[in-house]
C-alpha cells in the first residue's frame, strides 16, 4: 500500500481555475498579454513595525509543490529583514477558502529563520547554494526547502533583467544571519500583548517556582537563588530547586564537578514524595565523590529514604545527531523536490520510513518516559542523566509529566511544562533550530529538531487518548511552525543568561512570549487549538499507559504531509470529523448562554487549516479510498456518512461524560 492509496486520486482540473500553467519555463518564450497586464500592477507586503524591504523581483512565478506540470501563480517576490514574501492578486480569491491566517505571515510568506536550504534552478538541474555565495550571472529559478518541510519553487523567467540575481543575493545574505542581533526580534518594535488568555508563567521569578512547589506538595526540596546573575552556571536559571540538605558552600563545590554546573535539580514530585530530577554527567568520571553525595541527598529527600533510579538517557535513546539525521531522511520522504521523486518514493514508502528511524526514536522516547512515569507512580524517585542534561532530559522529563499529571494536559499546562523544562532549563533552541549561521563546523553539527521529536511524541499520546488533552494536533503543528518565527524570544535563545543579556544590550531586546497567541491569530483560528472532546470538569490524575510499540504509532500526516497537495483529501478527513463533534457538542449544550454557533467551513480538506493550494472552485475527487471515513463525490453519501459519524460520536460523548 502506498501513501497515495490512502489519500485521493488527484483530479487534473483541481487547480486550473486559479492557477496558470507555464510549460517550459526555461524557454525563451514571449510573455502573454495576461502576464504583461499583471506586471503593470504594483504589489507590496504590509510591513510590520521595524520591517523593511531589502530586495524585490517583479513577475515571479511560484509553482505548485510536487506538480508534474509547471502550474502555479504569478506575483511579486520580496525579501525583507523578516521574511520572504510573495504577493499575488490571487490572494483575494483565496478569502473564500478556509485556512489558518497568521497575522505576521501571509499565505505565501515564509520567515527567514524557517529557510534551511536554497537551490539554484537551471532547467531540470539544481545546485545547492552555500552561504556567502554571490551571483554575477542571471538567476533563472530558486528552490527553497524550509525547516518545517515546506518547499517553494520560483521562476524568474518573466522578471526584468537582474531582478532574480538581486533577490537571490539578498536572500542568501539575510536568511542566514551570522549574529543573534541580526534576527528580526531586535528590530520588531510593536508593543507586546500583555493580556493574553494563554498567559503562562515564565519561571524567571521566585513566585512561579514556589507556586509549582506548592501545587505538587513538594517536600525535601528547596528553592535556591545561589545562581543569581548566573554566577555558578550560565545554562541554569537564576532559581533552581535542589535537595533541602544542600548548603550554599556545598552547592558551589558540587556544581564544579558537573558539566556546566548542572547537578541534580528538581522537576516534579508525587504527593507521596517521589521526585523526578535531572542532571548532567560529571566532568571527571574517575571522581564520583560529589555525584554520589548529591544522589545521597536525593535519597534522603524521599520520605521512605529509598534510593533513586538512575536513567542514563545516552544509553537508551538516540543522540541529537542521530535525531537530526533521522529528520533529514524523513524530510526527504515527506517533502519531495519533484513529482518524479514523489512517485519513486511512494513505491517504497514504508521501507524508506523505516530506514529514517523516526518512528523508532519516537517509540524509544515514549518507552523511556513511560518507564519513568511508572516508577514515579510506584513512589520511586527517578534521576534523568544525560551528557549535558539539556536535550533528551527535556524530552523525557516533559513526556513523563504529561503521562502522570493531568495539569499539564491543558493548553496553558503544556506551555507551562515547556517553559519549565525546556526554556528556563537551558535547551539550546538557537543552536538546535539553527537560528544563527555559524562558520564553526562543530556548531553546525549540533542542529537537531528535538522539539519536533517531543511534539511528535505528544501527538502520539493525543491519538491514543483523544479526550485527555485540551489542545489539538493543529495546536501542536502551529507550535512547531512558531518555533521558526524570529519575533518571539521563547525559542530564540540557548539559555536564560543569553536572554537576560539581550535585554541589557546597547539595543535591548523587547521580550515577547510565543504563548501570546493573539499576536499571531484571530479567534476563529484560536478555536482550532481547543479539543472539543476535552472536559475540564472530568479531569483526573490517571497514568496514561501509552502503547509504545512502533506498530501502535502513526505518521503525523497533518504536520508532515500538509504541503503535498497530491495527498490531501478534498472535503474529507479528520477536520470534518472535528467539526461534526463540535456541532454535536454545541447542540447538546444549546441551553448554555455561552454556546456559540458552530459553522463548518466549505471546501475544507484533510490538512485543514493548513491548506494553501486549494482553489475555491476545486472539483471533488472522483476516487477516494480511505478506510476511516468513506466519502465520495455524492453529496447524499457525504451527508449520510456525517450523520452516522454524528451518531457514533453522540453515543461516545455521552458515555464519556
Secondary structure, 3 states (H helix, E strand, C coil): CCCHHHCECCCCCCCCCCCEECCCCCCCCCCCHHHHHHHCCCCCCCCCCCCCEEEEEEEEEEECCCCCCCEEEEEEEEEECCEEEEECHHHHHHHHCCCCCCCCCCCCCEEHHHEEEEEEEECCEEEECCCCCCCCCCCCEEEEEECCCCEEEEECCCCCCCHHHHHHHHHHHHCCCCCHHHCHHHCCCCCCCCCCCCCCCCCCCHHHHHHHHHHCCCCCEEEECCCHHHCCCCCCCCCEEEECCCCHHHHHHHHCCEHHHCCCEEEEECCCCCEEEEEECECCCCCCHHHHHHHHHHHHCCCCCCCCEEEEHHHHCCCHHHHHHHHHHHHHHHCCCCHHHHHHHHCCHHHHHHHHCHHHHHHHHHHHHHHHHHHHHCCCCEEEEECCCCCHHHHHHHHHHHHHCHHHHCHHHHHHHHHHHHHCCCCCHHHHCCCCCCCCHHHHCCCCCHHHHHHHHHHHHHHHCCCCCCECHHHHHHHHHHCCCCCCHHHCCCCHHHHHHHHCCCCCCCCCCCCCHHHCCCHHHHHHHECCCCCHHHCCCCCCCCCCCHHHCCCCHHHHHCCCHHHCCECCCHHHHHHHHHHHHHHHCCCCCCCCCCCCCCCCECCCCCCCCCCCCCCCCCCECCCCCCCCCCHHHHHHHHHHHHHHHHHHHHHHC
